[in-house]
Amino acid sequence: MLNVLVLFDIRNLAQKRVAILDHVQFLEHAPAGAVRVAYVNMADVPTFDERWLGFDVIVLHTTLLCWRWHPQFNQLAQQLEWMSQYKGIVAAMPQDEYDHAHLLDDWLSILRVQIVVSCFDDGPRALLYPRMRNRAYFIHGLTGYVHPQRVVAARTTSRSSAARPLDVIYRANNLPYWFGWLGNIKTRLGTDGARVLGNTTLRTNISVRPEDTILGDEWLSFLGSSRAILGSESGSSVLDRRGEVGTHIRALLAEEPDLTFEQADALAAHELTRHHFAALGPRHLESIMTG
């Protein structure tokens, strides 16, 4: 039996999305007797415990690897300096790999990661991981984990299509321009979708306003209340190696807050539309679960 330590960082468990919590605990559904799992939320327990060195495998969850775009990244990263003493297997599960991509690449090398579970296949790997692509074993994984019990619950409680009170729904974050065209599409589905479908007889509930965010189990209930949901690829069309693209766009918007996406892209030498790092998101899987 493998003893596995999962390191993650969730600041407020009560407010986090079901998809994130299920993803953190994916090993709970490993074959019986295969693994024994311990979890450490680094947001609550940042102090090193010498017992961590005794685990066979340490998994660095995406919520922890998000430290790389935090303003205090260097201070946060110091909390993992103890891993230089660790002799077991280190596996990393990054997401949004295009965001501060080369900072992530360097950091995984420093942490001596041997396994990388990537949202992308080997096509863009040379761009995203110039160091790690020849040092680690890569596994192509999904951005979400389908919890078996939630599948059963969704099938048990789902209503027929005709009985659902809504026709089309949508929620998304209003993503900043530095997520590129793929990110901008998510915002436009909410703004333009609401405007266009508002002129029809369809029953809709579409929003990108932060106050309309739906969390926890209510999210799956919301999905199950509609016959359809607007959707797009998850990901970005920007390769932001160390945050320089985001910094540039913030500076442009500080000078001209009313810049359109297309104007910002032109001023940024079309860095916002140069790439296509797309993947299935958890929402695609949840939409299938809830019919």
VOBA-1610 file (N, C-alpha, C; in pm, whole numbers, padded with zeros to 5 digits, always signed):
BEGIN
Met+00084-00120+00000Met+00000+00000+00000Met+00088+00125+00000Leu+00054+00218-00088Leu+00128+00344-00096Leu+00073+00444+00004Asn+00163+00509+00075Asn+00125+00619+00163Asn+00145+00750+00087Val+00036+00823+00065Val+00039+00942-00019Val-00001+01065+00061Leu+00076+01170+00045Leu+00046+01299+00106Leu+00004+01396-00004Val-00116+01453+00009Val-00165+01551-00087Val-00155+01689-00023Leu-00075+01776-00084Leu-00061+01914-00038Leu-00148+02003-00126Phe-00236+02079-00065Phe-00322+02169-00140Phe-00334+02301-00066Asp-00403+02397-00125Asp-00420+02528-00062Asp-00561+02578-00092Ile-00650+02562+00003Ile-00786+02614-00008Ile-00811+02704+00111Arg-00839+02830+00081Arg-00848+02931+00186Arg-00979+02927+00262Asn-01087+02886+00194Asn-01217+02883+00258Asn-01295+02763+00207Leu-01288+02654+00279Leu-01348+02529+00234Leu-01498+02543+00207Ala-01565+02622+00286Ala-01710+02633+00272Ala-01750+02702+00142Gln-01660+02781+00088Gln-01695+02860-00029Gln-01636+02807-00160Lys-01563+02699-00153Lys-01501+02649-00275Lys-01595+02562-00356Arg-01568+02555-00483Arg-01656+02483-00574Arg-01643+02332-00555Val-01754+02264-00578Val-01758+02119-00568Val-01649+02057-00654Ala-01629+02110-00775Ala-01530+02053-00867Ala-01390+02053-00807Ile-01356+02159-00734Ile-01222+02169-00674Ile-01208+02070-00560Leu-01308+02062-00474Leu-01301+01972-00359Leu-01293+01826-00403Asp-01372+01791-00504Asp-01369+01654-00556Asp-01232+01623-00617His-01176+01722-00685His-01046+01702-00751His-00936+01679-00647Val-00940+01754-00538Val-00840+01737-00432Val-00845+01594-00376Gln-00965+01539-00363Gln-00984+01410-00296Gln-01000+01293-00393Phe-00947+01306-00513Phe-00968+01201-00613Phe-00914+01065-00569Leu-00812+01064-00485Leu-00754+00936-00442Leu-00843+00861-00345Glu-00948+00926-00296Glu-01043+00855-00210Glu-01111+00742-00285His-01105+00746-00417His-01174+00647-00499His-01077+00552-00569Ala-00956+00544-00516Ala-00860+00445-00565Ala-00906+00306-00524Pro-00858+00201-00590Pro-00896+00064-00551Pro-00868+00040-00404Ala-00956-00034-00340Ala-00945-00061-00197Ala-00809-00122-00164Gly-00744-00067-00064Gly-00616-00118-00020Gly-00497-00071-00101Ala-00519+00011-00203Ala-00408+00054-00289Ala-00329+00169-00228Val-00400+00263-00166Val-00333+00381-00111Val-00392+00417+00024Arg-00308+00481+00105Arg-00352+00546+00229Arg-00317+00694+00211Val-00419+00781+00221Val-00400+00922+00184Val-00412+01012+00307Ala-00321+01108+00314Ala-00330+01215+00414Ala-00334+01348+00339Tyr-00405+01444+00394Tyr-00421+01574+00329Tyr-00369+01684+00420Val-00299+01779+00359Val-00254+01897+00434Val-00292+02021+00355Asn-00376+02103+00416Asn-00411+02232+00356Asn-00305+02333+00398Met-00219+02370+00306Met-00108+02459+00339Met-00154+02599+00378Ala-00280+02630+00350Ala-00335+02758+00395Ala-00351+02759+00546Asp-00371+02640+00605Asp-00392+02628+00749Asp-00269+02578+00823Val-00186+02496+00756Val-00072+02432+00823Val+00055+02456+00742Pro+00104+02579+00741Pro+00223+02607+00660Pro+00354+02559+00720Thr+00353+02517+00848Thr+00477+02478+00915Thr+00511+02333+00884Phe+00635+02309+00848Phe+00683+02176+00811Phe+00670+02078+00927Asp+00622+01959+00894Asp+00612+01848+00989Asp+00705+01738+00938Glu+00801+01698+01019Glu+00902+01601+00976Glu+00842+01468+00930Arg+00722+01437+00975Arg+00656+01312+00933Arg+00625+01311+00784Trp+00616+01429+00722Trp+00586+01436+00579Trp+00693+01368+00495Leu+00815+01364+00546Leu+00926+01303+00472Leu+00912+01152+00462Gly+00824+01093+00543Gly+00809+00948+00545Gly+00708+00894+00444Phe+00640+00979+00371Phe+00541+00933+00273Phe+00609+00881+00147Asp+00546+00784+00082Asp+00600+00729-00043Asp+00586+00826-00159Val+00476+00899-00161Val+00446+00992-00270Val+00391+01121-00211Ile+00435+01233-00266Ile+00377+01362-00234Ile+00313+01418-00362Val+00185+01453-00352Val+00112+01511-00465Val+00097+01661-00440Leu+00142+01741-00535Leu+00126+01887-00529Leu+00003+01923-00611His-00104+01958-00544His-00229+01985-00614His-00226+02123-00682Thr-00313+02138-00782Thr-00315+02264-00857Thr-00341+02385-00768Thr-00422+02368-00661Thr-00449+02482-00573Thr-00323+02532-00504Leu-00228+02443-00481Leu-00100+02482-00424Leu-00011+02544-00531Leu-00009+02485-00649Leu+00077+02535-00756Leu+00031+02671-00809Cys-00090+02714-00770Cys-00137+02849-00804Cys-00055+02957-00732Trp+00024+02919-00634Trp+00110+03017-00568Trp+00195+03094-00667Arg+00223+03034-00782Arg+00321+03095-00874Arg+00278+03232-00926Trp+00148+03262-00927Trp+00109+03395-00973Trp+00068+03486-00857His+00098+03444-00736His+00070+03528-00619His+00181+03633-00604Pro+00148+03757-00568Pro+00252+03861-00552Pro+00361+03823-00454Gln+00329+03738-00356Gln+00428+03695-00256Gln+00475+03553-00284Phe+00488+03519-00410Phe+00526+03382-00447Phe+00655+03337-00378Asn+00757+03420-00377Asn+00887+03379-00321Asn+00873+03342-00173Gln+00791+03415-00100Gln+00769+03384+00042Gln+00691+03254+00056Leu+00589+03237-00026Leu+00509+03115-00019Leu+00593+02993-00055Ala+00675+03007-00159Ala+00756+02895-00204Ala+00854+02847-00097Gln+00893+02937-00007Gln+00984+02898+00100Gln+00923+02792+00191Gln+00790+02784+00195Gln+00723+02685+00278Gln+00748+02543+00228Leu+00799+02529+00105Leu+00826+02396+00050Leu+00976+02367+00038Glu+01059+02448+00098Glu+01204+02425+00089Glu+01244+02292+00154Trp+01164+02245+00247Trp+01192+02117+00312Trp+01191+02001+00213Met+01128+02019+00096Met+01119+01910+00001Met+01254+01872-00059Ser+01355+01955-00039Ser+01490+01919-00084Ser+01542+01798-00007Gln+01483+01768+00110Gln+01523+01653+00190Gln+01443+01527+00155Tyr+01339+01543+00077Tyr+01246+01434+00050Tyr+01303+01337-00053Lys+01290+01208-00028Lys+01351+01106-00115Lys+01248+01026-00196Gly+01120+01052-00175Gly+01018+00975-00245Gly+00981+01035-00380Ile+00865+00995-00429Ile+00815+01040-00560Ile+00733+01167-00541Val+00758+01264-00626Val+00682+01389-00624Val+00602+01399-00753Ala+00471+01413-00739Ala+00383+01429-00855Ala+00315+01565-00847Ala+00308+01633-00960Ala+00246+01766-00966Ala+00124+01761-01056Met+00018+01834-01017Met-00105+01839-01094Met-00140+01984-01126Pro-00062+02049-01211Pro-00090+02191-01241Pro-00208+02207-01335Gln-00269+02325-01330Gln-00367+02366-01429Gln-00336+02509-01469Asp-00407+02559-01571Asp-00375+02692-01625Asp-00226+02702-01652Glu-00172+02601-01717Glu-00027+02587-01731Glu+00036+02695-01819Tyr-00045+02765-01894Tyr+00000+02874-01981Tyr+00023+03002-01901Asp-00028+03008-01778Asp-00018+03127-01694Asp+00106+03116-01606His+00204+03205-01627His+00334+03197-01560His+00398+03060-01588Ala+00392+03021-01715Ala+00431+02885-01755Ala+00575+02853-01720His+00667+02941-01749His+00808+02909-01728His+00849+02925-01581Leu+00775+03007-01508Leu+00796+03011-01363Leu+00756+02877-01302Leu+00643+02823-01350Leu+00600+02689-01306Leu+00704+02585-01345Asp+00752+02591-01467Asp+00851+02495-01517Asp+00975+02495-01428Asp+01025+02613-01396Asp+01142+02625-01309Asp+01114+02569-01170Trp+00998+02603-01118Trp+00962+02563-00981Trp+00949+02412-00969Leu+00887+02348-01068Leu+00875+02201-01064Leu+01012+02135-01069Ser+01103+02196-01142Ser+01240+02143-01148Ser+01308+02154-01012Ile+01291+02269-00946Ile+01349+02290-00814Ile+01291+02191-00712Leu+01161+02161-00725Leu+01095+02069-00634Leu+01120+01923-00669Arg+01197+01900-00774Arg+01236+01765-00819Arg+01115+01677-00848Val+01020+01735-00919Val+00899+01662-00957Val+00934+01557-01062Gln+00885+01435-01043Gln+00910+01326-01139Gln+00790+01298-01229Ile+00668+01332-01182Ile+00546+01305-01258Ile+00467+01434-01268Val+00425+01469-01391Val+00342+01586-01413Val+00212+01541-01479Val+00100+01566-01413Val-00032+01540-01471Val-00076+01668-01539Ser-00069+01669-01672Ser-00091+01791-01750Ser-00227+01789-01818Cys-00288+01906-01829Cys-00415+01918-01901Cys-00395+01910-02052Phe-00269+01916-02097Phe-00240+01920-02240Phe-00156+01800-02282Asp-00175+01760-02406Asp-00095+01649-02459Asp+00044+01698-02497Asp+00120+01617-02568Asp+00260+01653-02593Asp+00275+01763-02698Gly+00167+01805-02765Gly+00176+01908-02868Gly+00239+02038-02818Pro+00180+02101-02715Pro+00236+02229-02666Pro+00341+02216-02557Arg+00387+02093-02532Arg+00474+02071-02415Arg+00606+02148-02425Ala+00663+02158-02545Ala+00790+02230-02560Ala+00774+02377-02524Leu+00658+02435-02553Leu+00633+02575-02519Leu+00612+02593-02370Leu+00539+02501-02309Leu+00500+02517-02169Leu+00609+02471-02072Tyr+00683+02367-02109Tyr+00779+02305-02017Tyr+00916+02287-02083Pro+00988+02395-02112Pro+01119+02380-02177Pro+01220+02300-02094Arg+01207+02302-01961Arg+01298+02226-01875Arg+01241+02089-01841Met+01117+02086-01795Met+01061+01962-01741Met+01024+01860-01849Arg+01007+01902-01972Arg+00958+01807-02074Arg+01053+01690-02093Asn+01181+01708-02063Asn+01277+01600-02076Asn+01322+01544-01940Arg+01258+01590-01832Arg+01299+01547-01698Arg+01192+01467-01626Ala+01065+01486-01665Ala+00955+01425-01592Ala+00874+01333-01682Tyr+00799+01245-01618Tyr+00704+01160-01690Tyr+00571+01232-01692Phe+00517+01256-01810Phe+00393+01332-01824Phe+00274+01239-01844Ile+00167+01271-01774Ile+00038+01202-01789Ile-00064+01305-01833His-00137+01274-01939His-00241+01364-01988His-00368+01341-01907Gly-00408+01441-01827Gly-00523+01428-01739Gly-00628+01533-01764Leu-00746+01511-01710Leu-00856+01607-01721Leu-00843+01715-01614Thr-00912+01826-01635Thr-00909+01936-01538Thr-01002+01911-01420Gly-01089+01812-01432Gly-01182+01782-01323Gly-01187+01634-01293Tyr-01250+01601-01181Tyr-01267+01462-01142Tyr-01415+01435-01125Val-01464+01331-01189Val-01605+01296-01181Val-01626+01206-01059His-01687+01262-00957His-01710+01189-00832His-01821+01085-00855Pro-01793+00957-00834Pro-01893+00852-00861Pro-02025+00874-00789Gln-02019+00919-00665Gln-02142+00938-00589Gln-02225+01053-00644Arg-02158+01152-00700Arg-02233+01264-00758Arg-02302+01220-00888Val-02239+01130-00960Val-02305+01077-01081Val-02433+01005-01043Val-02427+00922-00939Val-02545+00849-00894Val-02653+00946-00848Ala-02612+01046-00769Ala-02708+01144-00717Ala-02773+01222-00831Ala-02692+01260-00931Ala-02746+01337-01043Ala-02847+01256-01122Arg-02817+01128-01141Arg-02910+01042-01215Arg-03039+01018-01137Thr-03024+01012-01004Thr-03140+00984-00920Thr-03236+01104-00913Thr-03179+01224-00908Thr-03261+01344-00886Thr-03293+01420-01014Ser-03236+01381-01126Ser-03256+01458-01249Ser-03400+01451-01297Arg-03446+01564-01349Arg-03578+01572-01406Arg-03572+01551-01557Ser-03683+01515-01615Ser-03688+01503-01760Ser-03666+01640-01822Ser-03622+01642-01946Ser-03596+01769-02013Ser-03719+01859-02013Ala-03836+01802-02038Ala-03959+01882-02045Ala-03998+01941-01910Ala-03954+01877-01802Ala-03993+01922-01668Ala-03900+02028-01610Arg-03795+02062-01680Arg-03698+02158-01627Arg-03749+02301-01647Pro-03739+02385-01545Pro-03799+02520-01552Pro-03725+02618-01643Leu-03599+02589-01679Leu-03520+02682-01761Leu-03478+02615-01892Asp-03457+02698-01993Asp-03411+02647-02122Asp-03260+02660-02139Val-03204+02775-02101Val-03060+02801-02119Val-03006+02874-01996Ile-02894+02826-01946Ile-02829+02890-01831Ile-02682+02916-01861Tyr-02619+02997-01774Tyr-02475+03021-01791Tyr-02423+03098-01670Arg-02304+03062-01627Arg-02229+03137-01528Arg-02082+03133-01569Ala-02011+03241-01546Ala-01867+03245-01570Ala-01808+03364-01498Asn-01678+03357-01474Asn-01607+03474-01425Asn-01587+03572-01539Asn-01586+03698-01506Asn-01556+03801-01606Asn-01404+03808-01618Leu-01348+03726-01707Leu-01203+03707-01711Leu-01131+03828-01771Pro-01015+03862-01716Pro-00937+03974-01770Pro-00879+03942-01907Tyr-00840+04046-01980Tyr-00793+04031-02118Tyr-00672+03939-02130Trp-00590+03929-02025Trp-00467+03851-02041Trp-00490+03701-02043Phe-00617+03657-02037Phe-00647+03517-02067Phe-00676+03498-02216Gly-00665+03606-02292Gly-00674+03595-02437Gly-00814+03573-02489Trp-00819+03536-02616Trp-00947+03520-02684Trp-01031+03410-02620Leu-00970+03300-02581Leu-01048+03192-02520Leu-01112+03236-02389Gly-01043+03319-02314Gly-01101+03372-02191Gly-01208+03475-02221Asn-01185+03557-02323Asn-01281+03660-02359Asn-01413+03602-02409Ile-01404+03485-02474Ile-01526+03419-02521Ile-01617+03388-02402Lys-01559+03344-02290Lys-01641+03310-02173Lys-01720+03431-02124Thr-01655+03548-02123Thr-01725+03669-02082Thr-01834+03705-02182Arg-01802+03697-02310Arg-01898+03738-02414Arg-02018+03643-02419Leu-01999+03518-02385Leu-02114+03427-02379Leu-02214+03477-02275Gly-02162+03533-02166Gly-02250+03584-02062Gly-02316+03716-02098Thr-02238+03808-02155Thr-02294+03940-02187Thr-02376+03936-02317Asp-02316+03887-02425Asp-02388+03883-02553Asp-02497+03777-02551Gly-02469+03664-02483Gly-02570+03558-02476Gly-02696+03606-02406Ala-02679+03678-02296Ala-02795+03730-02224Ala-02874+03827-02310Arg-02802+03912-02384Arg-02869+04011-02468Arg-02945+03946-02583Val-02878+03853-02652Val-02941+03789-02768Val-03059+03702-02727Leu-03038+03616-02627Leu-03144+03524-02587Leu-03255+03595-02510Gly-03223+03714-02457Gly-03326+03791-02389Gly-03435+03839-02482Asn-03407+03838-02611Asn-03504+03881-02711Asn-03584+03763-02768Thr-03572+03647-02705Thr-03646+03529-02749Thr-03745+03487-02642Thr-03817+03382-02669Thr-03912+03330-02570Thr-03848+03227-02477Leu-03720+03202-02494Leu-03651+03105-02410Leu-03642+03154-02266Arg-03654+03063-02172Arg-03641+03094-02029Arg-03493+03081-01992Thr-03430+03189-01954Thr-03285+03191-01935Thr-03247+03239-01795Asn-03126+03201-01756Asn-03063+03253-01634Asn-02914+03260-01664Ile-02869+03375-01713Ile-02734+03392-01766Ile-02670+03512-01697Ser-02548+03493-01644Ser-02482+03604-01575Ser-02332+03580-01564Val-02257+03690-01565Val-02114+03685-01531Val-02086+03778-01412Arg-02191+03818-01342Arg-02173+03905-01225Arg-02124+03823-01105Pro-02023+03871-01035Pro-01971+03796-00919Pro-02078+03763-00816Glu-02174+03853-00796Glu-02276+03828-00695Glu-02373+03718-00733Asp-02368+03675-00859Asp-02456+03566-00904Asp-02386+03430-00906Thr-02265+03424-00852Thr-02191+03298-00848Thr-02268+03195-00765Ile-02268+03071-00811Ile-02337+02963-00743Ile-02233+02860-00700Leu-02231+02826-00572Leu-02126+02739-00517Leu-02186+02613-00456Gly-02095+02520-00426Gly-02135+02399-00355Gly-02233+02313-00433Asp-02313+02239-00358Asp-02410+02148-00420Asp-02516+02222-00499Glu-02537+02350-00469Glu-02636+02428-00543Glu-02599+02441-00690Trp-02470+02431-00721Trp-02427+02443-00860Trp-02482+02328-00944Leu-02472+02207-00893Leu-02523+02092-00968Leu-02675+02098-00978Ser-02741+02149-00875Ser-02885+02166-00882Ser-02922+02268-00988Phe-02842+02373-00998Phe-02865+02476-01100Phe-02851+02415-01240Leu-02746+02335-01260Leu-02729+02271-01390Leu-02848+02181-01423Gly-02897+02112-01324Gly-03009+02021-01345Gly-03143+02090-01365Ser-03146+02223-01351Ser-03271+02296-01368Ser-03293+02342-01512Ser-03196+02316-01599Ser-03203+02370-01735Ser-03186+02261-01840Arg-03243+02287-01956Arg-03231+02192-02067Arg-03097+02207-02138Ala-03034+02324-02129Ala-02907+02348-02199Ala-02825+02452-02124Ile-02695+02451-02151Ile-02605+02551-02094Ile-02514+02601-02206Leu-02487+02731-02206Leu-02389+02784-02301Leu-02252+02730-02262Gly-02166+02713-02360Gly-02035+02657-02329Gly-01928+02694-02429Ser-01806+02682-02387Ser-01690+02707-02473Ser-01575+02623-02423Glu-01470+02620-02501Glu-01349+02552-02454Glu-01293+02624-02332Ser-01236+02549-02242Ser-01165+02607-02130Ser-01020+02630-02171Gly-00958+02733-02117Gly-00817+02755-02148Gly-00787+02899-02180Ser-00679+02919-02256Ser-00631+03053-02287Ser-00564+03052-02424Ser-00558+03169-02484Ser-00483+03183-02609Ser-00357+03267-02588Val-00311+03271-02463Val-00191+03349-02428Val-00088+03258-02362Leu+00036+03269-02404Leu+00147+03207-02333Leu+00214+03317-02252Asp+00183+03321-02124Asp+00240+03422-02035Asp+00351+03354-01955Arg+00472+03370-02002Arg+00584+03291-01949Arg+00612+03319-01802Arg+00618+03447-01766Arg+00648+03482-01626Arg+00561+03597-01576Gly+00445+03613-01638Gly+00354+03719-01597Gly+00370+03848-01671Glu+00459+03848-01772Glu+00488+03974-01841Glu+00371+04023-01926Val+00295+03930-01984Val+00181+03972-02067Val+00074+04036-01978Gly+00044+03973-01866Gly-00053+04030-01773Gly-00011+04168-01725Thr+00117+04183-01693Thr+00168+04313-01648Thr+00150+04419-01756His+00180+04382-01881His+00167+04476-01993His+00021+04517-02012Ile-00071+04422-02007Ile-00213+04454-02028Ile-00267+04539-01914Arg-00225+04512-01792Arg-00267+04595-01679Arg-00222+04739-01698Ala-00099+04757-01748Ala-00047+04892-01771Ala-00126+04963-01880Leu-00161+04891-01986Leu-00240+04950-02094Leu-00377+04995-02044Leu-00441+04910-01964Leu-00574+04942-01913Leu-00569+05054-01809Ala-00457+05065-01738Ala-00443+05176-01643Ala-00441+05310-01717Glu-00382+05310-01837Glu-00377+05432-01919Glu-00508+05456-01992Glu-00569+05348-02040Glu-00694+05359-02117Glu-00792+05250-02070Pro-00867+05278-01964Pro-00955+05176-01906Pro-01064+05125-02000Asp-01097+05200-02104Asp-01206+05163-02193Asp-01159+05086-02316Leu-01035+05040-02317Leu-00986+04963-02432Leu-01071+04839-02454Thr-01107+04814-02578Thr-01173+04687-02610Thr-01068+04577-02614Phe-01116+04454-02614Phe-01023+04341-02623Phe-00940+04349-02750Glu-01005+04382-02862Glu-00934+04388-02990Glu-00827+04498-02990Gln-00857+04611-02929Gln-00759+04720-02921Gln-00641+04679-02833Ala-00669+04615-02720Ala-00561+04570-02632Ala-00474+04467-02702Asp-00536+04378-02777Asp-00459+04276-02850Asp-00366+04341-02952Ala-00414+04441-03023Ala-00331+04510-03122Ala-00213+04580-03054Leu-00238+04645-02941Leu-00131+04715-02869Leu-00030+04618-02807Ala-00073+04495-02784Ala+00015+04392-02727Ala+00075+04303-02835Ala+00082+04353-02957Ala+00141+04279-03070Ala+00075+04143-03089His-00055+04139-03063His-00139+04019-03083His-00097+03899-02997Glu-00040+03931-02880Glu-00007+03824-02786Glu-00133+03760-02728Leu-00246+03829-02737Leu-00370+03777-02678Leu-00440+03676-02767Thr-00394+03661-02888Thr-00459+03567-02982Thr-00358+03476-03050Arg-00239+03465-02995Arg-00130+03396-03064Arg-00136+03244-03051His-00192+03194-02940His-00186+03050-02913His-00327+02993-02894His-00332+02862-02872His-00461+02795-02850His-00439+02681-02750Phe-00440+02717-02621Phe-00424+02618-02515Phe-00563+02586-02461Ala-00630+02491-02523Ala-00769+02461-02489Ala-00781+02322-02428Ala-00878+02309-02339Ala-00901+02180-02273Ala-01047+02171-02231Leu-01092+02048-02206Leu-01222+02029-02142Leu-01212+02083-01998Gly-01314+02155-01956Gly-01318+02203-01819Gly-01410+02119-01734Pro-01405+02132-01602Pro-01496+02057-01514Pro-01642+02077-01552Arg-01675+02196-01603Arg-01814+02224-01636Arg-01866+02132-01746His-01780+02096-01841His-01823+02004-01946His-01866+01870-01884Leu-01787+01824-01787Leu-01815+01695-01724Leu-01942+01705-01638Glu-01957+01817-01567Glu-02073+01836-01481Glu-02201+01847-01564Ser-02191+01908-01681Ser-02309+01922-01768Ser-02355+01786-01818Ile-02259+01698-01846Ile-02294+01562-01886Ile-02360+01489-01770Met-02302+01501-01651Met-02357+01435-01531Met-02502+01472-01508Thr-02535+01601-01528Thr-02668+01650-01494Thr-02762+01654-01614Gly-02717+01604-01726Gly-02804+01593-01842Gly-02836+01725-01908
//
